[in-house]
Amino acid sequence: MGGFKDMPTMDDIPSLHLQIVHRCGQGETRWYDSPLLQTVRSPEATPTKFRPASRASDQPTIPSPDIFRSLTDEPPKSATALPTAGECAVHLELLEVFHALRTRIISTRTLDWALGIRPATKTVYRRTWVGHRKYENKPTTVKDPTFEERSRRKWRVYLEIAATRFIVWSEKIEALMRQVGGPHAEARIPHLPPLDILIVWHSFLLNPGDYQQFCGRHALPYLKHAPFPWVQIHRAVDSSRTEFEYSMPKPAEEWFTEATGLDGDLYGCISFIGNHKPDSVVHKALKWYCGDAVGGLPTVYQCLSSYDVAAGKEPTDHAFLLLLVETEKRRHELLPLCQNVVRQGAFVDKMHAHLWIRSPAFGGTLSRAVDRYDNFTQLFRIKSGSIIVPTLDMDLAWHTHQLSHIRYKTAMEQIAGRFIDHNDKLGTQILSHGEEFTRKAYESTFDEEYSRCLCWDCEAMLSAVMQDDEIATIDERWMKETAEKVREDLQYYRCVEIERRRQKGSVTRLPVRQEETYAASGSRPSKYLT
């Protein structure tokens, strides 16, 4: 097999080596995900290859900073420019933040208390024999079977309040950009929004037709033209922690509170009300709004009318009451904004499951995703009027493109000849037919596979082949050596990831001679990953 004229594909990799790498990788993944398996056997990776790092600098930064170096606030040079791999990388960082936020809200009991969600306690007396002829009726507390489902209402309540805050923010940020002045096309977001507003805005942008109408209806030309603030978001996300964290910059938080009277941290605000103001008017209003414990509680309107602004020690309490009243009034209008976020939850889960952002082939995966998305956009022109369905990697690039609304709109009008909306409300059957149609159209048009495995292992093998695509010949020996190198990289990155999740510190590779010494002696580093 010689060098490649076009981009290598899975067909260029001997199936035996690809299957071995894929099968071994899937086995290791199952081992890392299963505590039970870890007690039964060790992973296939030899335990002498890695050891705890004495310094954090001994471990490479994951994800590599190199992929983010292309980020810029400058507008693209071409009107048909597609998103960059760096922007897709920041998008993945943000999706990890969203996944962590939703998990935290659904699992926390702090918000249960704040929103008045309680398990219904019920005591029954069960007959317990204490001898052959004697028994006692012992009291037993029965678990509330409805509690877990009711507890999930927290996410709905959080999103409804967040949607109202988004509308307030959109008006305030528009006014600020108008104050700065300049052409709409040169608009930039001066301050990042709070996380709750960011998740609503993100999902809204992924419904570009609805977003365009909203901006027109509410007179938001600057917000409509402003590109997504990738550089600012990357700086605000800490990807080194077990859970990716978003920290709103201090100037942005101060501006938001001054402009709206609201707290920059909605989660923290609700938690604080529940923990530190249990008998306050604002806590009663919050519990009434949630609707789980309305008996004897005043409505949000009654709470607002009874609130003494002059006596109020914290202006944010009054602002929060006004926010709840506004949310109650606009529930019907807010529903689509909340549903946008809920629908995007499935995509967030898929991205979290693949975890490309922690993969050794991260850069290659995203570069290929953008290239394949380029092909995908051509199908809208070639197969006009048909339902075109992307694969998961194309979908990431497509979503990333849509987040800069006007740039996306302008590019698609030139590439496809029309504005392409993104309909994420299609049913399973329609999507299935569209996917099959797209597969045939894609493969016949571009002579390239449409669907392929996107796991760490297959992507790493493909990246390795692409890196050496100038080699004169690719023989069995070269492929075997490449497969072994890829396997070791994958083992190392998996070890690093599992230690990150366990919060046990950094991991480094042993030098070759030290590794051979450990292997020969049959020993292993005293603190190896187990």
GISULGI-V113084 format. One record per residue. RES is the residue in one letter. SS is DSSP state (helix for helix, strand for strand, loop for the rest). OMEGA is omega in whole degrees, 0 to 359 (NA if undefined). NEAR is the number of other C-alpha atoms within 12 Angstrom. Layout:
BEGIN
<<RES SS OMEGA NEAR> <RES SS OMEGA NEAR>>
END
This chain:
BEGIN
<<M loop 184 20> <G strand 178 17> <G loop 185 19> <F loop 173 21> <K loop 180 14> <D loop 179 14> <M loop 179 26> <P loop 177 28> <T loop 179 30> <M helix 181 29> <D helix 181 21> <D helix 181 29> <I loop 177 34> <P loop 188 26> <S helix 182 21> <L helix 182 17> <H helix 180 32> <L helix 180 34> <Q helix 180 20> <I helix 180 23> <V helix 181 36> <H helix 183 28> <R helix 179 21> <C helix 180 27> <G helix 179 34> <Q helix 177 25> <G helix 178 24> <E helix 180 32> <T helix 178 31> <R helix 179 21> <W helix 181 26> <Y helix 183 31> <D helix 185 20> <S loop 176 17> <P helix 180 17> <L helix 179 12> <L helix 182 17> <Q helix 179 19> <T helix 184 12> <V helix 184 11> <R loop 177 17> <S loop 176 21> <P loop 183 28> <E loop 181 27> <A loop 178 29> <T loop 186 27> <P loop 181 29> <T loop 187 33> <K loop 186 31> <F strand 176 38> <R strand 176 33> <P strand 180 31> <A loop 178 23> <S loop 177 15> <R loop 179 13> <A helix 182 18> <S helix 178 14> <D helix 181 19> <Q loop 180 28> <P loop 177 24> <T loop 180 23> <I loop 0 34> <P loop 182 31> <S loop 178 24> <P helix 183 20> <D helix 185 17> <I helix 182 26> <F helix 184 30> <R loop 179 19> <S loop 181 22> <L loop 179 28> <T loop 174 21> <D loop 181 22> <E loop 178 17> <P loop 179 24> <P loop 183 20> <K loop 181 11> <S loop 179 15> <A loop 181 18> <T loop 181 24> <A loop 178 24> <L loop 178 39> <P loop 178 44> <T loop 176 32> <A helix 178 36> <G helix 178 36> <E helix 176 41> <C helix 179 45> <A helix 177 47> <V helix 178 44> <H helix 178 43> <L helix 175 41> <E helix 182 40> <L helix 179 41> <L helix 175 45> <E helix 176 38> <V helix 180 36> <F helix 179 37> <H helix 180 33> <A helix 180 28> <L helix 181 32> <R helix 179 31> <T helix 181 22> <R helix 183 24> <I helix 182 31> <I helix 186 26> <S helix 186 20> <T loop 174 24> <R loop 178 25> <T helix 180 26> <L helix 174 35> <D helix 180 37> <W helix 183 29> <A helix 183 40> <L loop 177 42> <G loop 179 37> <I loop 184 33> <R loop 172 28> <P loop 178 22> <A loop 182 19> <T loop 180 14> <K strand 180 13> <T strand 175 14> <V strand 179 13> <Y strand 183 14> <R strand 181 14> <R strand 180 14> <T strand 182 15> <W strand 178 12> <V loop 179 11> <G loop 180 9> <H loop 185 8> <R loop 187 8> <K loop 177 10> <Y strand 176 13> <E strand 174 14> <N strand 183 14> <K strand 180 14> <P strand 179 13> <T strand 177 14> <T strand 182 14> <V strand 179 16> <K loop 179 15> <D loop 183 17> <P loop 182 14> <T loop 190 17> <F helix 183 21> <E helix 179 20> <E helix 179 19> <R helix 180 27> <S helix 180 32> <R loop 176 28> <R helix 181 30> <K helix 181 41> <W helix 179 32> <R helix 180 30> <V helix 179 39> <Y helix 182 43> <L helix 180 40> <E helix 178 41> <I helix 179 42> <A helix 180 42> <A helix 176 43> <T helix 179 39> <R helix 177 44> <F helix 180 37> <I helix 178 34> <V helix 180 30> <W helix 182 38> <S helix 179 37> <E helix 181 27> <K helix 181 30> <I helix 175 33> <E helix 179 32> <A helix 180 23> <L helix 179 24> <M helix 176 28> <R helix 179 24> <Q helix 177 15> <V helix 176 17> <G loop 181 16> <G loop 179 15> <P loop 178 16> <H helix 184 22> <A helix 180 21> <E helix 182 24> <A loop 175 32> <R loop 177 33> <I loop 183 33> <P loop 181 31> <H loop 174 33> <L loop 176 37> <P loop 171 45> <P loop 186 39> <L helix 181 41> <D helix 178 41> <I helix 181 36> <L helix 182 39> <I helix 177 42> <V helix 180 40> <W helix 180 43> <H helix 182 40> <S helix 178 38> <F helix 179 41> <L helix 179 42> <L loop 168 40> <N loop 192 36> <P helix 178 34> <G helix 178 24> <D helix 181 24> <Y helix 179 36> <Q helix 178 29> <Q helix 180 18> <F helix 181 25> <C helix 177 27> <G helix 182 16> <R helix 183 13> <H loop 178 20> <A loop 182 20> <L loop 183 28> <P helix 180 32> <Y helix 180 35> <L helix 180 41> <K helix 183 42> <H helix 185 35> <A loop 176 36> <P loop 179 36> <F loop 186 44> <P loop 185 35> <W helix 183 38> <V helix 181 30> <Q helix 181 29> <I helix 179 37> <H helix 179 37> <R helix 184 22> <A helix 183 27> <V strand 174 30> <D strand 183 22> <S loop 182 32> <S loop 183 29> <R loop 178 23> <T loop 173 21> <E loop 178 27> <F loop 185 31> <E strand 177 26> <Y strand 179 34> <S loop 180 27> <M loop 179 30> <P loop 184 24> <K helix 179 17> <P helix 179 17> <A helix 180 26> <E helix 180 26> <E helix 178 21> <W helix 183 25> <F helix 181 32> <T helix 180 27> <E helix 184 18> <A helix 187 26> <T helix 186 30> <G loop 184 25> <L loop 177 35> <D loop 179 37> <G loop 183 37> <D loop 182 32> <L helix 179 36> <Y helix 180 33> <G helix 180 24> <C helix 180 29> <I helix 179 41> <S helix 181 28> <F helix 179 25> <I helix 181 34> <G helix 184 29> <N helix 189 21> <H helix 179 17> <K loop 187 21> <P loop 182 21> <D loop 184 17> <S loop 177 29> <V helix 183 31> <V helix 177 45> <H helix 177 39> <K helix 179 39> <A helix 180 44> <L helix 179 50> <K helix 178 39> <W helix 182 31> <Y helix 180 40> <C helix 174 38> <G loop 181 27> <D loop 182 30> <A loop 186 26> <V loop 183 19> <G loop 177 13> <G loop 181 12> <L loop 175 25> <P loop 177 25> <T loop 178 28> <V helix 179 33> <Y helix 178 26> <Q helix 178 21> <C helix 181 29> <L helix 182 29> <S helix 181 18> <S helix 183 21> <Y loop 180 28> <D loop 183 19> <V loop 182 19> <A loop 182 11> <A loop 183 11> <G loop 182 18> <K loop 183 12> <E loop 179 21> <P helix 181 22> <T helix 177 27> <D helix 180 34> <H helix 178 32> <A helix 180 27> <F helix 176 36> <L helix 177 41> <L helix 179 32> <L helix 179 36> <L helix 178 39> <V helix 180 28> <E helix 178 27> <T helix 178 34> <E helix 181 28> <K helix 190 19> <R loop 185 20> <R helix 182 25> <H helix 180 16> <E helix 183 18> <L helix 186 29> <L helix 180 25> <P helix 179 25> <L helix 179 38> <C helix 180 34> <Q helix 176 28> <N helix 182 33> <V helix 181 38> <V helix 180 29> <R helix 179 22> <Q helix 180 33> <G helix 180 28> <A helix 179 19> <F helix 177 28> <V helix 179 34> <D helix 180 23> <K helix 179 23> <M helix 179 31> <H helix 181 27> <A helix 179 23> <H helix 176 27> <L loop 178 30> <W helix 185 41> <I helix 178 40> <R helix 185 38> <S loop 175 38> <P loop 180 39> <A loop 186 36> <F helix 182 41> <G helix 179 37> <G helix 179 36> <T helix 183 42> <L helix 177 40> <S helix 178 31> <R helix 179 30> <A helix 179 38> <V helix 178 35> <D helix 180 28> <R helix 175 36> <Y helix 176 36> <D helix 176 31> <N helix 182 34> <F helix 181 38> <T helix 179 38> <Q helix 182 29> <L helix 178 33> <F helix 177 30> <R helix 183 23> <I helix 182 22> <K loop 183 22> <S loop 179 19> <G loop 180 14> <S loop 175 20> <I loop 182 29> <I loop 185 37> <V loop 181 36> <P loop 168 36> <T loop 187 33> <L helix 180 34> <D helix 175 40> <M helix 182 34> <D helix 177 34> <L helix 179 40> <A helix 179 40> <W helix 178 44> <H helix 180 41> <T helix 179 40> <H helix 184 41> <Q helix 184 42> <L loop 169 39> <S loop 198 43> <H helix 185 42> <I helix 177 34> <R helix 178 32> <Y helix 182 43> <K helix 181 36> <T helix 181 26> <A helix 183 30> <M helix 177 32> <E helix 178 21> <Q helix 182 21> <I helix 185 27> <A loop 181 26> <G loop 180 21> <R loop 175 19> <F loop 180 25> <I loop 176 33> <D loop 180 27> <H loop 183 31> <N loop 179 23> <D loop 180 31> <K loop 182 18> <L loop 180 17> <G loop 184 11> <T helix 183 12> <Q helix 179 11> <I helix 179 18> <L helix 181 22> <S helix 178 18> <H helix 180 18> <G helix 180 24> <E helix 179 24> <E helix 178 22> <F helix 181 22> <T helix 180 33> <R helix 181 28> <K helix 181 22> <A helix 182 30> <Y helix 184 32> <E helix 179 19> <S helix 182 16> <T helix 188 18> <F helix 179 22> <D loop 183 18> <E loop 181 24> <E loop 179 24> <Y loop 180 32> <S loop 175 22> <R loop 178 21> <C loop 183 24> <L loop 179 33> <C loop 179 33> <W helix 189 39> <D helix 181 43> <C helix 178 40> <E helix 179 39> <A helix 177 40> <M helix 180 47> <L helix 178 42> <S helix 180 33> <A helix 179 38> <V helix 181 39> <M helix 180 30> <Q helix 181 19> <D loop 186 21> <D loop 177 23> <E loop 182 18> <I loop 185 18> <A loop 180 13> <T strand 177 16> <I loop 183 23> <D loop 183 18> <E helix 181 16> <R helix 180 13> <W helix 183 21> <M helix 179 29> <K helix 179 24> <E helix 179 18> <T helix 180 29> <A helix 179 34> <E helix 178 24> <K helix 179 22> <V helix 180 34> <R helix 181 37> <E helix 177 31> <D helix 181 30> <L helix 178 36> <Q helix 181 40> <Y helix 181 38> <Y helix 177 40> <R helix 177 38> <C helix 179 41> <V helix 182 39> <E helix 182 37> <I helix 177 28> <E helix 175 29> <R helix 180 26> <R helix 179 20> <R helix 181 19> <Q loop 183 16> <K loop 176 22> <G loop 187 28> <S loop 180 34> <V strand 177 35> <T strand 178 32> <R strand 176 30> <L loop 171 28> <P loop 186 15> <V helix 182 13> <R helix 180 13> <Q helix 178 19> <E helix 180 23> <E helix 178 19> <T helix 178 17> <Y helix 183 22> <A helix 181 19> <A helix 183 12> <S helix 182 12> <G loop 179 13> <S loop 179 18> <R loop 179 24> <P loop 187 26> <S loop 183 13> <K loop 181 19> <Y loop 185 27> <L loop 174 35> <T loop NA 26>>
END
